[in-house]
């Protein structure tokens, strides 16, 4: 044992004894968990929010080893047509095993246009002709299904509503489509970012909002892989997309909470629809609040200059929401701080009833809305 390590253990024993005198066994255990260097600290405190954890010495490797069996490579075959004829080309991405019976989450652009999808597990096991179970019409998310399996190593899905800027994270993915289960580390650099997603050919694009920004390296092969907190929980789906992904020290991930509504439907009945509120909302920023003289600095402002922000006969209309209402929270989760209105609704299923905190004419009211299905 080195002199430094002996000193460290001596300090730990002294602090633990002092804690036992002041606070009892519980305090001593918490301190021992904090100083332990060979296990991520939240593995010892599973009841707490994993987003409050920090990596300690050696725990990045522990977390990577814990999560990596749940990370898969996705290899697609895409039929290309040219003036010389038709041929198959290949593309690669990453996915996350979400359930032991074979549901996998990935980016929609990873499998866009694919006529065949193969999935390769971390141990090399390959599943061919994997089924596309569902896609999210409002997000860059696809759900795959491996049939006739029951014991795949599923990842633990965390809570993206409680993430914070500066929080430590790692990204795991099939780097450049070649290097399986590559691990990069960094922090959450920002939340609520917007960018453009493209498919594997760069031919189709869609605008994404409420993205998690990280400085953990993410490239095209990482697309669909997990962004993971220090407790080993998946808090985002990596999305290397368009020009934004090539910017130095900038990667992006879709909040994991936004995929849970469709995933729970797939688990329950094998099909899924996106939950639908039926409003057009403007994300409130300091500038928006100032321009429209709003009483809050965050939330969703139900406003449109050209048409009603409340879609006729939609769930919100039936619940009595009105133009110029401000939605500040959904079932207690603050719109803006915990995620965008769309992401927060994505955690629920059609038919679920949610309580909205609404400011109308300067007064705060509660409105219960039964969510519908998004069918566009």
C-alpha positions in Angstrom: 0.0 0.0 0.0 1.4 3.4 -1.0 1.9 6.2 1.5 -0.7 8.4 -0.1 -3.3 5.6 0.0 -2.5 4.9 3.7 -3.1 8.6 4.4 -6.3 8.5 2.4 -7.6 5.6 4.4 -6.6 7.2 7.6 -8.5 10.4 6.7 -11.6 8.3 5.7 -11.6 6.4 9.0 -11.3 9.6 10.9 -14.1 11.3 9.0 -16.3 8.2 9.3 -15.8 8.0 13.1 -16.6 11.7 13.4 -19.7 11.3 11.3 -20.8 8.3 13.4 -20.6 10.4 16.6 -22.6 13.3 15.0 -25.1 11.7 12.7 -25.2 7.9 13.3 -24.7 5.0 10.9 -26.7 6.5 8.0 -24.3 9.5 7.8 -21.3 7.2 8.0 -22.6 5.1 5.1 -23.1 8.1 3.0 -19.5 9.3 3.5 -18.2 5.8 2.8 -20.2 5.7 -0.4 -18.8 9.1 -1.4 -15.2 8.2 -0.9 -15.4 4.7 -2.4 -13.6 4.9 -5.8 -14.3 1.5 -7.5 -18.1 1.9 -7.8 -20.3 4.8 -9.1 -21.7 6.4 -6.0 -25.3 6.3 -7.0 -25.2 2.5 -7.4 -25.1 2.6 -3.6 -28.0 5.1 -3.4 -30.4 3.8 -5.9 -33.3 5.7 -4.4 -31.9 9.1 -5.3 -32.1 10.9 -8.6 -29.2 9.6 -10.8 -28.8 13.1 -12.3 -27.5 14.3 -8.9 -24.5 11.9 -9.2 -21.0 12.7 -10.2 -18.3 10.4 -11.6 -15.6 9.5 -9.1 -12.2 7.9 -9.8 -12.6 4.9 -12.0 -16.3 5.1 -12.3 -16.5 6.1 -15.9 -15.1 2.7 -16.8 -17.6 1.1 -14.3 -20.6 2.9 -15.9 -19.4 2.2 -19.4 -19.1 -1.5 -18.6 -22.5 -1.5 -16.9 -24.3 0.1 -19.9 -22.4 -1.3 -22.9 -24.1 -4.7 -23.0 -27.4 -2.7 -23.7 -25.8 -0.8 -26.6 -26.2 -2.4 -30.1 -24.9 -1.7 -33.6 -27.5 -1.2 -36.3 -26.6 -2.1 -39.8 -29.0 -1.2 -42.6 -29.2 -2.0 -46.3 -30.6 0.8 -48.4 -31.7 0.4 -52.1 -30.1 3.1 -54.2 -31.3 4.0 -57.7 -29.1 5.6 -60.3 -29.1 6.0 -64.1 -27.0 2.8 -64.2 -29.5 0.7 -62.3 -30.3 -0.3 -58.7 -27.9 -1.4 -56.0 -27.8 -1.9 -52.2 -25.7 0.4 -50.1 -25.0 0.0 -46.4 -25.1 2.4 -43.4 -24.5 1.9 -39.7 -25.7 3.5 -36.4 -26.4 2.6 -32.8 -29.4 1.6 -30.7 -30.3 1.1 -27.1 -32.0 -2.1 -25.8 -35.0 -0.8 -23.9 -36.7 -4.1 -22.9 -35.5 -7.6 -22.3 -38.0 -8.9 -25.0 -36.4 -7.0 -27.8 -37.6 -3.3 -28.1 -34.7 -1.1 -29.2 -34.7 2.7 -29.4 -32.6 4.5 -32.1 -32.8 7.6 -34.3 -35.3 7.6 -37.1 -32.6 8.9 -39.6 -30.5 5.8 -38.8 -33.0 3.5 -40.4 -34.6 6.0 -42.9 -35.1 4.3 -46.3 -33.8 0.9 -45.1 -35.1 -2.2 -46.8 -33.3 -4.4 -44.3 -32.2 -3.8 -40.6 -29.7 -6.0 -38.8 -28.9 -5.6 -35.1 -25.5 -6.7 -33.6 -25.3 -7.1 -29.8 -22.2 -6.2 -27.8 -21.3 -9.9 -27.6 -21.4 -10.2 -31.4 -24.8 -11.9 -31.6 -26.5 -10.8 -34.8 -30.2 -10.6 -35.5 -31.3 -10.2 -39.1 -34.4 -8.6 -40.6 -35.3 -6.8 -37.5 -38.8 -5.3 -37.5 -39.5 -1.5 -37.5 -42.2 -1.3 -34.8 -42.9 2.5 -34.8 -41.6 5.9 -35.5 -42.3 9.2 -33.7 -43.9 11.7 -36.2 -42.6 14.6 -34.1 -39.1 13.5 -33.2 -36.0 11.7 -34.7 -36.9 8.5 -32.9 -37.6 5.0 -34.2 -38.5 1.8 -32.3 -37.2 -1.6 -33.5 -38.3 -5.1 -32.3 -36.3 -8.2 -32.2 -38.7 -11.1 -32.2 -38.7 -14.2 -30.0 -36.2 -13.0 -27.4 -36.8 -12.7 -23.7 -33.5 -12.0 -21.9 -31.7 -9.2 -23.6 -29.7 -6.8 -21.3 -32.0 -3.8 -21.2 -30.7 -0.4 -20.2 -32.1 1.6 -17.3 -33.9 4.7 -18.6 -33.5 7.7 -16.4 -35.3 11.1 -16.1 -34.3 13.8 -18.5 -36.6 16.3 -16.8 -34.1 16.7 -13.9 -30.9 17.1 -15.9 -28.8 20.2 -15.3 -26.1 22.2 -17.3 -22.6 21.1 -16.1 -23.8 17.6 -15.2 -21.3 14.9 -16.1 -22.2 12.4 -18.8 -20.8 9.8 -21.1 -21.9 8.9 -24.7 -21.6 5.3 -26.0 -22.0 4.4 -29.7 -20.8 2.7 -32.8 -18.2 5.4 -33.6 -18.0 6.2 -37.4 -20.0 3.1 -38.0 -16.9 1.0 -37.3 -15.8 1.2 -33.7 -18.4 -0.6 -31.6 -19.2 0.7 -28.1 -16.8 3.6 -28.2 -17.1 5.7 -25.0 -16.6 9.5 -24.8 -17.1 11.7 -21.7 -18.1 15.3 -21.0 -20.8 17.4 -19.5 -24.2 18.7 -20.5 -23.4 22.0 -22.1 -27.0 23.2 -22.6 -30.6 22.2 -22.9 -33.5 23.2 -25.1 -31.4 23.5 -28.3 -32.8 23.4 -31.8 -31.1 21.8 -34.9 -31.7 20.0 -38.1 -31.6 16.2 -38.5 -30.7 14.4 -41.7 -31.0 10.8 -42.8 -28.0 8.6 -43.6 -27.8 10.0 -47.1 -28.3 13.6 -46.0 -31.3 13.8 -48.3 -34.1 14.2 -45.8 -34.2 16.7 -43.0 -36.4 17.8 -40.1 -36.0 20.4 -37.4 -35.6 19.1 -33.8 -36.2 21.1 -30.7 -35.5 20.7 -27.0 -32.2 18.9 -27.6 -29.6 18.2 -25.0 -26.2 19.7 -25.9 -23.0 18.0 -24.7 -19.3 18.3 -25.3 -18.9 14.5 -25.3 -17.9 13.5 -28.8 -20.8 12.3 -31.0 -20.4 11.4 -34.7 -22.6 9.8 -37.3 -22.0 6.3 -36.0 -23.0 7.3 -32.5 -26.5 8.2 -33.7 -29.1 6.4 -31.7 -26.7 5.5 -28.8 -27.2 6.5 -25.2 -26.2 9.6 -23.3 -25.7 8.3 -19.8 -25.5 9.9 -16.3 -23.1 8.8 -13.5 -25.7 6.4 -12.2 -25.7 4.4 -15.4 -29.1 5.7 -16.5 -29.9 6.7 -20.1 -31.0 10.3 -20.2 -30.8 11.0 -23.9 -30.6 9.4 -27.4 -27.5 10.7 -29.2 -28.2 12.3 -32.5 -25.3 13.3 -34.7 -27.1 15.3 -37.3 -26.4 17.7 -40.2 -23.9 20.5 -39.9 -24.4 20.8 -36.2 -22.7 17.5 -35.4 -19.5 18.6 -37.1 -19.1 21.6 -34.8 -16.2 21.3 -32.4 -17.2 20.1 -28.9 -20.9 20.0 -29.8 -23.0 16.9 -29.7 -26.8 16.6 -29.3 -29.2 14.1 -27.7 -33.0 13.7 -27.6 -34.3 13.8 -24.0 -35.2 10.2 -23.0 -38.4 11.2 -21.2 -39.9 12.2 -24.6 -39.8 8.6 -25.8 -41.4 6.9 -22.9 -45.0 7.4 -23.9 -44.7 5.5 -27.2 -42.4 2.9 -25.6 -44.9 2.1 -22.9 -47.6 1.6 -25.6 -45.4 -0.8 -27.5 -44.7 -2.8 -24.4 -48.5 -2.9 -23.5 -50.0 -3.7 -27.0 -47.3 -3.8 -29.7 -48.4 -0.6 -31.4 -47.9 3.1 -30.6 -49.2 6.5 -31.4 -47.7 9.9 -30.3 -49.8 11.6 -27.6 -51.4 14.9 -28.8 -52.4 18.0 -27.0 -53.8 20.0 -29.9 -52.2 23.4 -29.6 -49.6 25.6 -31.2 -47.3 27.0 -28.6 -44.4 29.5 -28.6 -41.6 28.7 -26.2 -41.2 31.6 -23.9 -37.8 33.2 -23.7 -36.8 36.5 -22.1 -37.3 38.2 -25.5 -40.7 36.6 -26.1 -41.8 37.6 -22.6 -40.7 41.2 -23.2 -42.2 41.5 -26.7 -45.7 40.1 -25.6 -45.6 41.6 -22.1 -45.9 38.2 -20.4 -45.9 37.7 -16.7 -43.5 34.7 -16.7 -40.1 34.1 -18.3 -40.6 30.4 -19.2 -43.5 28.2 -20.4 -45.5 27.8 -23.6 -47.5 30.8 -24.9 -50.5 29.6 -26.9 -50.5 32.2 -29.6 -50.5 32.5 -33.4 -50.8 35.7 -35.4 -52.6 34.0 -38.3 -54.9 31.4 -36.8 -56.1 30.1 -33.5 -53.5 28.4 -31.4 -56.1 25.9 -30.2 -56.8 23.2 -32.8 -60.5 22.8 -33.4 -62.1 19.7 -31.7 -58.7 18.7 -30.3 -58.0 17.6 -26.7 -57.0 21.2 -25.6 -60.1 22.7 -27.2 -62.4 20.1 -25.5 -60.7 20.9 -22.2 -61.4 24.7 -22.6 -57.9 26.0 -23.3 -57.9 29.5 -25.0 -55.7 31.6 -27.2 -53.1 33.5 -25.2 -53.1 31.0 -22.3 -49.7 30.2 -20.9 -48.9 26.6 -20.0 -46.3 26.7 -17.2 -46.3 23.1 -16.0 -47.5 19.6 -17.1 -48.3 17.4 -14.1 -46.0 19.6 -12.0 -43.1 19.4 -14.5 -42.1 23.0 -15.4 -42.3 23.8 -19.1 -38.9 25.1 -20.1 -36.9 24.0 -17.1 -37.9 20.3 -17.3 -38.3 20.3 -21.1 -40.4 21.7 -23.9 -44.1 21.2 -24.0 -43.8 18.6 -26.8 -41.1 16.6 -24.9 -43.1 16.6 -21.7 -46.3 15.5 -23.5 -44.2 12.7 -25.1 -43.9 11.0 -21.8 -47.6 10.2 -21.8 -49.9 8.0 -23.9 -53.1 8.9 -25.8 -55.9 8.6 -23.4 -53.9 9.7 -20.4 -55.2 12.7 -18.5 -52.7 15.4 -17.5 -53.1 18.5 -15.4 -51.8 21.7 -16.9 -50.9 24.7 -14.8 -52.2 27.6 -16.9 -51.9 31.4 -16.5 -55.0 33.2 -18.0 -55.6 36.9 -17.7 -53.0 37.0 -14.9 -54.5 34.2 -12.8 -53.2 30.7 -12.4 -55.7 27.9 -13.0 -55.5 24.1 -13.4 -56.9 22.5 -16.5 -57.2 18.7 -16.9 -56.7 17.5 -20.5 -57.2 14.0 -21.8 -54.6 13.5 -24.5 -55.5 12.4 -28.0 -53.6 10.6 -30.8 -51.3 12.4 -33.3 -52.5 11.2 -36.7 -50.8 13.5 -39.2 
